[in-house]
Amino acid sequence: MSERLPDPFTNSISRRNMLKTITAGTLMAAFGTNGAYAAESDKIKVGLVGCGGRGRGAAADAVSNENVQLVALGDLFPDQLDAAKQTFAERPKDKYNIKDDHTFVGWDAYQKVLQTDIDYVILATPPGFRPMMIKAAIEAGKHVFAEKPVAVDPAGVRTVIAAAEMSSKKNLGIVAGTQRRHQPSYVETIKRIKDGAIGDIVSGSGWWMQGGLWSKPRQPNWSDTEWQIRNWLYFVWLSGDHITEQHLHQIDVMNWVMGGPPKYALGVGGRMVRTDPVYGHIYDFFSVQYEYPNGAKTQCMCRQIDGTYGRIGEEVVGTKGKAIPEKGITEGPNKWRYEAGEKAINPYEQEHKDLVESIRAGKPLNEGKQTAESALTAIMGRMSAYTGKVVTFKAAMESPLDLFPKQLQFGPMPVPPVALPGKEEAQPA
């Protein structure tokens, strides 16, 4: 149950608590990735947009690779940028070489980072900003590492899918922060599921059940916009609600197991404990049933309420047994357990390693469409819970819903009402 949780503007809690072990050769074989390297003198330069705790952590994961260096920073807020500069100034120059003319602040900071000599950019801002930044990065000819989710509404999902298509044509990589796709125990477990170890898939379950998270007290000089961005978890235009921002991990695993997104979602949810306006307008809990093209159904549940039962993980049931990807095991006639190899692998470093190696091999990984579809799967679950209606994947993909402000500026920004199922006049998303 130890997973990096959100922190102001980006996420913060250490990702070092999910170490798994496997030989590097075994992992590369599992992915089928060409592990060839260019000459070691070929330095890969990285830029970071979003300098909070999650961004700083992702930067450290990126530069853990040989001959990879962080050279540019960008953030909306000066205090976030200054904190990152101070942190990185104390680290080795061969890994962190950030000149003053490569640090930027403001609404256009991401554009200025993309104009520098970086090879790939880490996008760790609140998720609502991600579609436009992914699009801009691909247009600028940069490889992308984007934290999840890559979008919070259907309009953003379509933007990311289009950017993924563009990246394929330009031979650019897009890797997302769905680190389970790069975690050896998950890779090996799901490979066995797909090879028939538990028979035909009947159903699946996913849980992200935990306590409440942080909130930042509003300061007198903060406008509505700044207050919302600094407390981005609690506003749908920024986070997509916690089913999208956090529970996406389990939803993505279900899509991975099933080989693609579901046909429909039928969900419930509510706001029972975090009712104070400081928590914006998101829900406390969701429970969503998804049905996939093969007829299998999954039940995905998430909750952020203090003092309640906690579990983070997944189970998949088949005609011949059961698999628990979070534990790396299958049960039944083909009982199996993932065993550690010789070298410790941090999946949060591994996702950057896989991107770096694919770039050097000239075959950049492109997870854009897959992670956009997982984001939409979470979004359609939210839409169903908010409205009380069944939502199909097709309807969600074609929905005109676009939550992003038409003009970005500090100033007034009313908070939409809390969604009330069956009440069309109270639907923030």
N, C-alpha and C positions, 0 to 999 in steps of 0.2 A: 504493500500500500504506500510505498514511498515513491512519489512521482513529483517532478518539478511542478510547482503550482505557481499561479500568476503573482506578479509583483507589480507595483506601479509602473505604468507605461509599457513595460515588458515583463517577462517572468523572471523569478529570482532563485527559488530554492535549489540547492545543488543537485545536479544530475549524476553525481558520482555514486549514487546509491543503487544503481541498477547494473552493476558490473557483471558481465557474463564472460565465459572463457571459451575460446575456440582457436584453432590455428588459423592464421591469415589465409593460407591456401585453401582450407576447407570453406571459409566464408566466401572467398572469391568464386570458388567452384559452385557454391549454392546460388549465387547471383548470376553466374555465367558472364561475369564482367571481364573484359580484357584488362589484365593487370599490368600491361606493359607501361613503362615510364619513359618519358622524354629524358633528356640529359638532366642530371641533377642540378646543373647550372640554370635550368629554366625555372626562375622564381615565379610563383603565382602570388599576385597582389590582391588583397581583399579589402573591401570597404564595408563599413557597418552603418546601417541606418536604423536608428532606434537604440539608444545607448543605455537603457536601463539594465537591470540585473540579467534578464534573459538574453539581451543582446550581447552584454559583456561575456556571459557564459558561452554563447554560440561562437563568439570571436576566439575565445580560448580553445574551443573544440576544433575550430578551423586551423589555427596555427599549430596545433599539436602535430600536424603533418610536416614532413620534411620540406624545407625550402618554400614555405608558405608564410606570408608576412602581412600583417594588418597595417594599412597605410592611410586610410581615410575614415573620417567619422562624420555623421550627420544626425541631428536631432531637432525636434521642434523647440525644446526648452533649453535655455542656456545652462541651468543647473544640472541637467542630465548630461549634457555634453562635457561640462567641467568635471563632473564626477568620473566620467569615463577617462578623460584625459589624465586625471590625477592617478587613477588606477593603473592605466597602461604605462605611464611614465616610469613606474617602479619596476617594470618588467624588462626582460632582455630585448635589446635593440634589434637583434636579428629576427625577432618575432613581432615586435611592435615598434614600427618606425613611422610615427605620425607627426608630420610637420604642421605648423600652424596654418599654412595655406591649403591644407587638406582637411580642415575641420570647419563644419558649417552648421548654422543654426537657422531655424525658421521654417515656414511652410514649404519652401523650395529647397531645403537642405538635401533632400534625396536626389533632386535633379543635379545639384552641384557635385555630390559624391559620384554620380554616374558620369560626370564630365571629366573626372580624373583618370589616371592611368591604371585603374584597377582591372583585374581580370574577372573577378566575380564579387557579387554584393550579397551581404547578409541582410535580410529584411526582417526586423524584429520590432516593428511598430505595432500598435493595436491593429487587430485583423481587418477592421474596416478600411484601412488605408492600403491593404495589400494588393488588391487587383490593379489599381492604377500604377502602383510602384513596380509590380511584376511586368506589366505591359511596357512601362517606361524603360526598365532595365533591358528587356529583350530588344526593344527598338534601339537602345544605345549599344547593343552588341556585347552585353555582359552576361556571364553565367549567373544563375540565381540560386541562393539558398534562402527559402522563405519559411519562416515558422508557420505552424498551422494555427487556425484554419486559413486557407488561402482566400476565402471569401465569406461574407456573412449574409448575402442575399443572391437571388438568381441572376440579377444583372452582373454582379461581380463574378459569379461562377462562369458566365458566358465570356466575360473579359479574359479570365484566366485560361479557359479552353482555347480561345483564339490566340492568346500569347503562347501557349504550348505548341500550337500548330506553327506559329511563326518561328519559334525556337528550333523546331525540327528542320525547317527550311534553312535556317542560319547556322545549324550545327552548334547550338548553344544548349547548355544543361539547365534543368530546373529540378532541384531536389527540395522536398518539403520536410517539415519537422515531425513527420510521422515515423519516429525512430524505430517502432516495432518492425517496420519493413526492412530494417537493417540490423535487427537484433538476432544473433545466431539461434537462440532457443526458439524464437518465433518462426524464423525462416525454416528450420528443420522440422518443427512440429507441423506447420501448415503444408510443407512439402509432403509429409506422410499422409495428411488428411486428403490431399489431392491425389495421392497415389493409391487411395482406397483402404488405408489402414483401419478406418472405423466404418467402412462400408459407404453406402449412399447417405448423404447428409440429410437429416430429418429436421433439425432445428438448431438454433444457437442462442446464446444469452450473453449479454455484456453489461458490466456494472462499473459505474464510477460513483461510489457512495462515500461521502466524506462530510466534514464539518464546514463551517463558514470560512470565508476568506477575508482579506484585508479591505479596509476602506480608508481614504485619505480625507481628514477633516477639511472642509472648505475654508480657504483663506479669504480675508476681506478684499484683496486685490484681484481675485480670480473672477473672470467672467463665467457665464454659463458654459461656454465652450471649453474653457480651460479646466473647469471643475469636472466636466464629463470626461475629457480625455485623460486627466490624471486619475480618474476612477472608472476607467474604460470597461471594466468587467460588467458593470451594472447597466449598460446602455446598449441596446440591440444594434444600433448602427455601427458600434465599435467592436463588440464582442460576438454578436450573433446569439447571445444568451449562452449559458454554460453548457447546454447540450451541444452547441456548435464549437465553442471555444475549448472545451475540456473533454467532454464525452466523445468527441470526434475520434479519439484513439480507438475505442472499442468498436465504434461504427465502422471505422476504416478496416479493422481486423475482420469484421463480418463481411464486408464487401470483398476483401481479399480472399477469404475462404470460399465465398459463393461465386467468385469469378467476375464480379461486376455489381452494379447498384441494384436496388430492389425495384419492384413494380409500384408499390404503394406504401404509405405510412398511415397508421391510425394511432394517434397519441393522446395522452392526457397529461396534465401538469397543473401546477398552481403556485401561488405565492402566499404562504401561510405564516412564516416566521419572520422573514426579512421584509417587513412591511413598512419600515421607516423610509422616508424619501431619500435618505443618504444611500440607499441601495437601488436607486434608479427605478426601473420598471420591469426587471427580469423576474423569472420564476425561481422558486426554491427547488423544485423537483420536476422530473419528466419520466414518463414510462411510455415507450413507443413500440408498437408491433410493426415489423416490416415483413412483407412477403416478397420472395425472390422469384425469378422466372422459372426455377426448377420446382417451385411449389413449397420449398422450405420456408419456415418462418423464424424470425428472430425476435427476441424481446430485449430491448435496450433500456436500462434504467439509470438515472443519475440523480444525485441529490447533494445539496450543500446546506446542511442543517447541523448545528452543533449538538453533540450528545446523542447522535444516532449511530446505528450499525454502519461499519465501513467495509467496503470491498472494492478493489480495482482489479478487473480482470475479465476473462471470457471463458465460455465453455461451448463446445460444439458436439452435438449428439448425432450419431450415425446409426445405421441398421446393425452394425457389428461392434459398437463400442462408443467411447466418448474421448474427446481430446480437451485438454486444458492448456491452451497456448501460454498463459501467464506462468505456468509451472513447467512447461516443456515436457508434457507427458501425454501418452495415449493409454486408454484403458480398454480391456476386452481381450479377444484372442491374440491381437497384435500388440500386446502391452509393451511399452517403450518409455524410456526416460532420457531426456537430453543430458549428456555427460560433458563436463567441462574439458576443454582441450588444454594445451600447454601455455597459451598466451592470453592474458586478460584483455578483453575487448569491452570498451565502453560504447554502447550503441549510439550515444550522442556524439561521440567522436567519430564513430564508424560511418555515420551518415555523411559527414564531411569528407572522410577518407575515401568513401566510394565516389563522391562527386569529383574530388581531386584526381583520383586515379583514372576516372573515365575521361576527364578533360585531357590529361596527359596521354591517354591512349588514342585520343582523337575521336572518341565515341561517347560524347557527353550523355549522362543519364537524363531522362526526361520524364519526371513524375507529375507533370502539370495536369494532364487530363484526369489521371487516376485520383489525385488528391482533390481536384475540383469536384469530381463526382462524389467523393466521400463527404466533402463539405455540403454539397447539395442534399445528400442523404440526411445529414443532420438538420439542415434547414427545413426540409419537408416534414421532418418529425416535429420541429418547432411550430411550423405553420399549422399542422394538424392539431397540436395541443392548443395553440392560441385560438383557433377558429372552431374547434369541435367537429371538423370535417375530415373525411378521408382525402388525402392528397397523393396524387400519383406522381411518379418521377417525371413523366412527360409534362404534366401540368406545371410542376415546379420549375422545370427547365424553361418553359415558355412564359412563365409569370413575368409581368412587367415590374415586379417589386424591386425598387432601387432605393436603399435607405441612406445612401451617402449624400451629404449636403451639396447643394448645387454651387455654393460658394463657401470656401474655407476662410474663416476669419474669426477673431476673438470678438465675442459679443453675446447678445441674447440667443438662447437656444432652448425653447420649451421642451420639457420632458413629455413624451407621448404617454397616454394612459396605460395602465396595466391591462394586458389583453384579457378580455372576458369572452370565453367561448359562447357562440351564439349571438353575440352582440357585435354587429358589423361596424358600429360607430366607435368601437373600442378595440381597434386592431393596429398596434404599432408595426406589426410585420406578419 
